[in-house]
Amino acid sequence: MSSPAIPRRAQRLAELADRRFDLLVIGGGITGAGIARDAARRGMAVALVEKDDFAAGTSSRSSRLIHGGVRYLEHGYLHLVFEASRERRRLLDLAPHLVRPLRFTWPVYRGARVPRWKLGAGLMLYDALALFKNVGRHKRLGAEAVLALEPALARDRLTGGAMYWDAATDDARLTLANALDAAHSSATVLNHVEVKALSFSGPHGPADGALVYDRIGGNELRVQARVVLNATGPWTDEIATMEGGGTAPTVRGTKGVHIAVPAARVGNQAAVTMLSPDDGRVMFTLPAGRHTIIGTTDTATQEHPQEVRAARADVRYLLAACNRFFPAAALTEDDVVAAWAGIRPLVASGNTGDPASASREHAIRHTPRGVLTITGGKLTTYRAMAEQCVDEAVRHLGITVRACDTARAPLPGVRAAAGSASGTDDRPLLDGLEWREADVRHAVREEMAETIGDVLIRRMPLAFETADHGRAIAAHVASLMGPHLKWTDAGERHAVDEFGHEIERLFAVSP
């Protein structure tokens, strides 16, 4: 049975202004979208606003993994590994079109920080914390067995290793699937709507809504809600300042950088776990179609989440690791197709040491002015985080709602089918890539895409897969979007210019 159509943007904006919601969710990343979906499916009146696009921040700049967190074992976060392993199993079942099993090979070299015996013991524990219900159990491997799986790996000093399983996803489309299901469940969901101020019931009363600005239409609206929920990740403290008065930082940001290089140069057959030759940090080479993704860094940063980007030192750090493990690759900075960065919004309290060992747990709290706030967490555990947030909102409201069903409700498919555009024209956007003109039209009509960046960066990862990040086809994409969004010729040119600014912010590498 097909889902009901999402109302047009004008109707959703009218709903935003006219209704009093049980819950106003600020932030359309994976956490906010998951919360909106959960609450709407329970029957609550829900609004979700995102100042940019769904997943435009951290949620589209991850390692694209749904994983138990094997590296967390070193730091003793066994409960987090248990929870993440459970959620990985659920997502593999509920979203097989978005989450797929991924084989990892972990080679061990003589003198490595993690020797073979320790790796084997850790992976046995990893399987146990998954209740032995992962895709497959780990296997300890000799050197020849490692090379049979990954023949391009360095052979010198290789003593053996192991094979284990996690899962891969399209992080942006996983977020979008949650936002779409929230909308199909009667939530009022809007991207490109920015919260400018919170509103309160009296000088000292709790938050009762927000003043928001529609960045597409240019209008301000007042949204009323019984509970306001801050799920803005790295922007959490910016929303907190709208309550007035001094507040201690609740988020400690760390920067994670990834790069994409041609897969043929690396030669990895699946995913490979590596220990950085510089600092021993756990990192990965990951298959991504024609490309291999290498990541990630984990460094403390004061950069604003809107402006964070990879630096040349980050790129060199990642290339050095890949070249050590895959010596025939001989990668240089000229081989990098794309480099991007995101900020992990870790809980500030207690996380003051090495970012790599900082906890990925989340925290849910009410601020002094009654704003329900969630910080921390990770992509894999978003569903459980959302369930806990909605439970807390329901307790606060003192209402009776349906039970949470997201642990058993499949996520909707969100990819346009071939030929789904009206008419018979279904040409590819670029030769050699799977994305078609039909996908652009579908993104606008069915997936709330409003800008070229919404389409080329988040509805399809084309911007990550081409050296010019989609700049050469931007005008053509604008011409496909324009009729549906009522753009004039000048509007299409403006959209192309704005896309140029966006890809510069996202993909430019700092000196």
C-alpha positions in Angstrom: 0.0 0.0 0.0 1.5 3.3 -1.0 2.0 6.1 1.5 -0.2 9.2 1.3 1.2 12.1 -0.6 3.0 14.8 1.4 1.2 18.1 1.3 2.7 20.9 -0.8 5.1 23.2 0.9 2.6 26.1 1.1 0.1 23.8 2.9 2.7 22.6 5.3 3.8 26.2 6.1 0.1 27.1 6.8 -0.2 24.1 9.2 3.0 25.2 10.9 1.4 28.6 11.7 -2.2 27.4 12.4 -1.8 24.4 14.7 -0.7 24.0 18.2 1.6 21.0 18.3 2.4 18.5 21.1 6.0 18.5 20.0 8.2 20.9 18.0 11.4 19.2 16.9 14.2 21.6 15.9 16.8 19.9 13.7 16.4 17.6 10.7 19.4 15.4 11.2 19.1 11.7 11.9 18.2 12.3 15.5 15.5 14.9 14.9 14.0 13.0 12.0 13.9 9.8 14.0 12.2 11.6 16.9 9.6 13.2 14.6 8.9 9.8 13.0 8.5 8.0 16.4 6.3 10.7 17.9 4.1 11.0 14.8 3.6 7.2 14.6 2.4 7.3 18.2 -0.3 9.7 17.3 1.2 13.0 18.6 0.8 16.3 16.8 4.4 16.9 15.6 6.3 19.6 13.7 9.8 19.2 12.5 11.8 22.2 11.2 15.3 22.2 9.8 17.1 25.4 8.8 19.0 23.8 5.9 18.1 20.4 4.5 17.5 17.0 6.1 20.9 15.5 7.0 22.8 18.6 5.7 25.1 18.7 8.8 26.7 15.8 10.5 24.2 13.2 9.3 25.5 13.3 5.7 29.1 13.5 6.6 29.6 10.2 8.5 31.5 7.0 7.7 28.2 5.7 6.3 28.4 2.8 8.7 25.8 1.1 10.9 28.1 -0.7 13.3 28.4 -2.1 16.8 31.5 0.0 17.4 34.3 -2.5 17.6 36.8 0.2 18.6 34.7 1.2 21.7 35.6 -2.2 23.2 39.1 -0.8 24.0 37.6 1.9 26.1 35.2 -0.3 28.0 31.9 1.0 26.5 30.4 -2.5 26.5 26.8 -1.3 27.1 27.1 1.1 24.1 28.4 -1.8 21.9 25.5 -4.0 23.1 22.9 -1.3 22.2 24.6 -0.5 18.9 24.7 -4.2 17.9 21.0 -4.5 18.7 20.1 -1.5 16.6 22.3 -2.7 13.8 20.4 -6.0 13.7 17.1 -4.1 13.7 18.1 -1.8 10.8 19.3 -4.7 8.7 15.8 -6.2 9.1 13.7 -3.0 8.8 15.6 -1.2 6.1 17.4 -3.7 3.8 17.2 -1.2 1.0 19.2 1.3 3.0 21.4 -0.9 5.3 23.4 -3.8 3.9 25.9 -6.2 5.5 29.5 -5.3 5.0 32.5 -7.6 5.5 35.5 -6.1 7.3 39.1 -7.5 7.2 41.4 -6.4 10.0 45.0 -7.2 9.1 47.6 -7.4 11.8 51.3 -6.6 11.3 54.3 -7.4 13.5 54.5 -4.8 16.2 51.0 -3.6 15.8 49.3 -1.8 18.8 46.5 -4.5 18.7 48.2 -7.9 18.4 46.4 -11.0 17.0 45.5 -12.5 20.3 43.9 -9.2 21.5 42.0 -8.8 18.3 40.6 -12.3 18.4 39.5 -11.8 22.0 37.9 -8.5 21.2 36.0 -9.8 18.2 34.8 -12.8 20.3 33.4 -10.3 22.8 32.0 -8.3 19.8 30.0 -11.3 18.6 28.9 -12.1 22.1 27.5 -8.5 22.7 25.5 -9.0 19.5 24.1 -12.2 21.1 25.8 -14.0 18.2 23.0 -12.6 15.9 25.2 -10.6 13.6 25.3 -11.3 9.9 28.1 -13.8 10.6 30.6 -14.5 13.3 34.2 -13.4 13.1 37.0 -15.6 11.8 40.6 -15.5 12.8 42.8 -15.6 9.7 46.4 -16.4 8.9 48.4 -14.2 6.6 47.5 -16.1 3.5 43.8 -16.0 4.3 44.0 -12.3 4.9 45.6 -11.8 1.5 43.0 -14.1 -0.2 40.3 -11.6 1.0 42.3 -8.5 0.3 45.2 -9.2 -2.1 46.2 -5.6 -2.4 47.2 -5.3 1.3 50.9 -4.9 2.2 52.5 -8.3 2.7 55.7 -7.3 4.6 55.4 -8.1 8.3 51.8 -9.4 7.9 51.2 -12.0 10.6 47.5 -12.6 10.1 44.2 -10.9 11.1 40.5 -11.5 11.3 37.3 -11.0 9.3 34.1 -9.7 10.9 30.8 -8.1 9.9 29.2 -4.7 10.3 26.8 -2.8 8.0 26.9 0.1 5.6 24.2 2.7 4.8 23.5 5.9 2.8 23.4 8.2 5.8 21.6 11.0 4.1 18.9 8.8 2.6 18.4 7.0 6.0 17.7 10.4 7.5 15.4 11.2 4.6 13.5 8.0 5.0 12.7 8.9 8.7 11.7 12.4 7.7 9.4 11.1 4.9 7.8 8.5 7.2 7.2 11.2 9.8 5.4 13.3 7.1 3.4 10.3 5.9 2.4 9.8 9.5 0.9 13.3 9.6 3.8 15.2 11.0 4.3 18.7 9.6 7.8 18.5 8.2 9.8 21.4 6.7 13.3 21.9 5.6 14.8 25.3 5.0 12.9 26.8 7.9 15.2 28.4 10.5 14.4 29.0 14.2 15.1 32.6 14.9 13.9 32.8 18.5 12.2 30.7 21.1 8.9 31.8 22.7 7.9 31.4 26.3 4.7 31.5 28.3 5.6 34.5 30.4 8.8 36.2 31.5 9.9 33.1 33.5 7.7 30.4 32.0 8.6 27.4 29.9 9.2 27.4 26.1 5.9 27.2 24.2 7.1 27.5 20.6 9.4 29.4 18.3 9.6 32.2 15.8 10.8 30.7 12.5 11.9 32.0 9.1 11.1 30.3 5.8 14.3 30.6 3.9 12.6 29.7 0.6 9.6 32.1 0.8 11.1 34.8 3.0 8.3 34.9 5.6 8.4 34.6 9.4 5.9 32.4 11.3 5.1 31.7 14.9 4.9 28.0 15.8 3.1 27.0 19.0 4.0 23.7 20.8 3.5 22.2 24.2 7.1 20.8 24.2 10.1 22.2 22.3 12.8 19.7 21.5 16.3 20.7 20.6 17.9 18.0 18.4 20.4 20.2 16.5 23.6 18.3 17.2 26.6 20.6 16.8 24.2 23.6 16.9 22.7 22.6 20.3 24.3 25.4 22.3 23.2 28.0 19.7 19.6 27.1 20.4 20.3 27.1 24.1 21.5 30.7 24.0 18.0 31.7 22.8 16.7 30.9 26.3 18.6 33.8 27.7 21.1 33.8 30.5 24.5 32.1 30.6 24.6 28.4 30.0 27.6 26.0 30.2 28.4 24.3 26.9 26.6 21.0 26.5 28.4 19.9 23.3 32.0 19.1 22.7 32.7 19.0 19.0 35.2 16.8 17.3 36.0 16.9 13.6 35.8 13.8 11.4 37.3 14.1 7.9 36.8 11.6 5.1 38.2 11.5 1.6 37.1 9.6 -1.6 39.6 8.2 -4.0 39.3 5.9 -7.1 38.6 2.4 -5.9 40.7 0.9 -8.7 43.8 2.7 -7.2 43.3 1.2 -3.8 42.2 -2.3 -4.8 40.2 -3.1 -1.6 37.6 -5.8 -2.1 35.4 -4.9 0.8 36.1 -2.9 4.0 39.4 -2.9 5.7 40.1 -1.8 9.3 43.5 0.0 9.7 45.5 1.4 12.5 46.9 4.8 11.6 50.7 4.7 11.2 50.9 8.1 12.8 48.9 7.6 16.0 47.5 4.1 16.1 43.9 5.3 15.7 41.4 2.8 14.3 40.2 3.9 10.8 38.8 2.3 7.7 38.9 2.0 3.9 35.3 1.5 2.8 33.8 0.5 -0.6 31.6 3.2 -2.2 30.9 2.2 -5.8 33.6 3.5 -8.1 35.3 5.0 -5.1 36.9 4.1 -1.8 36.2 6.2 1.2 39.1 6.6 3.7 38.3 7.9 7.2 38.1 9.2 9.7 40.0 11.7 11.8 38.9 12.5 15.3 40.2 15.8 16.5 38.9 18.5 18.8 37.8 21.6 16.9 36.4 25.1 17.5 35.2 25.4 13.9 31.6 26.4 13.4 29.6 23.4 12.1 28.4 25.5 9.1 32.0 26.2 8.0 33.9 23.0 9.0 35.9 21.5 6.2 38.9 19.2 5.7 42.4 20.6 6.0 45.4 19.5 3.9 46.9 18.0 7.1 43.8 15.8 7.5 43.9 14.7 3.9 47.6 13.8 4.2 47.0 11.9 7.4 44.3 9.7 5.7 46.4 9.2 2.5 49.4 8.1 4.6 47.4 5.4 6.3 45.9 4.1 3.1 49.3 4.1 1.4 50.9 2.2 4.3 48.3 -0.6 4.1 47.9 -0.5 0.3 51.4 0.4 -1.0 50.6 -0.1 -4.7 48.0 2.7 -4.5 50.7 5.4 -4.1 47.9 8.0 -3.6 48.7 11.7 -3.7 46.5 14.7 -3.0 45.8 14.9 -6.7 43.9 11.5 -6.5 41.4 12.8 -4.0 38.0 13.1 -5.7 36.3 14.6 -2.7 37.2 15.6 0.9 34.6 16.6 3.5 34.3 17.1 7.2 31.6 16.9 9.9 31.4 17.7 13.6 30.5 14.9 16.1 28.3 16.5 18.8 29.7 14.7 21.8 28.3 15.3 25.3 30.6 17.9 26.9 30.3 16.6 30.4 33.0 14.1 31.2 34.5 14.2 27.7 37.7 16.2 28.2 40.5 13.9 27.2 41.5 12.3 23.9 38.6 12.6 21.4 39.2 9.1 20.1 38.4 7.7 23.6 35.5 10.0 24.3 32.1 8.4 25.0 29.6 8.3 22.1 26.7 8.0 24.6 23.9 10.4 24.5 22.2 12.6 27.2 18.6 13.8 27.4 17.7 16.6 29.7 15.3 19.5 30.3 16.8 23.0 30.3 15.7 25.5 33.0 13.2 27.0 30.5 11.7 23.6 29.7 13.4 22.8 26.4 13.9 19.1 26.0 17.4 18.6 24.7 19.3 15.6 23.4 23.1 15.6 22.8 25.7 13.0 21.8 24.9 9.6 20.4 25.7 8.1 17.1 24.1 7.3 13.8 23.6 3.6 14.6 21.6 4.2 17.8 19.4 7.0 16.5 16.2 4.9 16.7 16.7 4.0 20.4 17.6 7.6 21.2 14.4 8.8 19.5 12.3 6.3 21.4 13.8 7.6 24.7 13.2 11.2 23.8 9.6 10.7 22.9 9.1 8.7 26.1 10.4 11.7 28.0 8.1 14.1 26.1 5.1 11.9 26.7 5.9 11.8 30.5 6.3 15.5 30.6 3.0 16.1 28.8 1.1 13.5 30.9 -0.7 12.2 27.9 -1.6 8.7 26.7 -0.3 7.7 23.2 0.2 4.6 21.2 3.2 2.4 22.0 6.4 3.0 20.1 6.5 0.7 17.1 9.7 1.8 15.4 11.6 -1.3 16.5 9.4 -3.4 14.2 8.0 -0.9 11.6 10.0 -1.0 8.3 11.4 2.2 6.9 9.9 3.2 3.6 11.8 2.9 0.3 12.8 6.3 -1.0 14.6 5.8 -4.2 12.7 6.7 -7.4 12.1 3.8 -9.7 13.4 3.9 -13.3 11.0 5.6 -15.6 9.1 7.2 -12.7 9.2 10.6 -14.3 6.2 11.6 -16.4 6.7 10.8 -20.1 9.2 8.3 -21.5 12.5 10.4 -21.1 14.8 8.8 -18.5 18.2 9.9 -19.5 21.2 9.6 -17.1 22.5 12.8 -15.6 26.1 11.8 -16.3 27.4 8.9 -18.3 28.7 6.1 -16.1 26.6 7.0 -13.0 23.3 5.5 -12.1 21.4 8.8 -11.4 18.8 9.9 -13.9 16.7 12.9 -14.8 13.8 10.9 -13.3 15.5 10.9 -9.9 15.7 14.7 -10.0 12.0 15.2 -10.7 11.1 12.6 -8.0 13.3 14.3 -5.5 11.4 17.5 -6.0 7.9 16.0 -6.2 8.1 13.3 -3.5 11.1 14.0 -1.3 10.9 17.7 -0.4 14.0 18.8 -2.3 14.1 22.6 -2.7 17.6 23.4 -3.9 20.2 21.8 -6.2 22.3 20.9 -3.2 19.3 19.0 -1.8 19.3 16.9 -4.9 22.9 16.5 -5.9 24.4 16.2 -2.4 21.7 14.5 -0.3 19.0 12.9 -2.4 21.8 11.3 -4.5 25.5 11.4 -3.6 26.6 12.6 -7.0 28.5 15.5 -5.6 30.7 13.1 -3.7 31.4 11.0 -6.8 32.6 13.6 -9.3 35.7 15.8 -9.1 33.7 19.0 -9.8 31.0 17.9 -7.3 28.2 18.3 -9.9 29.0 21.8 -11.0 29.0 21.0 -14.7 25.4 19.7 -14.6 24.0 22.2 -12.1 22.3 24.3 -14.8 20.7 21.2 -16.3 19.5 20.1 -12.9 18.1 23.6 -12.3 16.1 23.3 -15.6 14.6 20.0 -14.4 13.7 21.4 -11.0 12.5 24.8 -12.2 9.1 23.9 -13.6 8.1 22.1 -10.4 9.3 24.9 -8.1 8.1 27.7 -10.4 11.6 29.2 -10.8 12.1 31.9 -13.4 15.2 32.0 -15.6 16.7 34.3 -13.0 15.7 31.9 -10.3 17.4 29.0 -12.0 20.6 31.1 -12.3 20.4 32.0 -8.6 19.9 28.3 -7.7 23.1 27.4 -9.6 25.0 30.2 -7.8 23.8 29.0 -4.4 24.8 25.5 -5.3 28.3 26.7 -6.1 28.6 28.3 -2.7 27.4 25.2 -1.0 29.9 22.8 -2.6 32.7 25.3 -1.9 31.7 25.3 1.8 31.5 21.5 1.9 34.3 20.3 -0.3 37.0 23.0 -0.4 40.2 21.9 1.5 41.7 24.4 3.9 45.4 25.1 3.8 
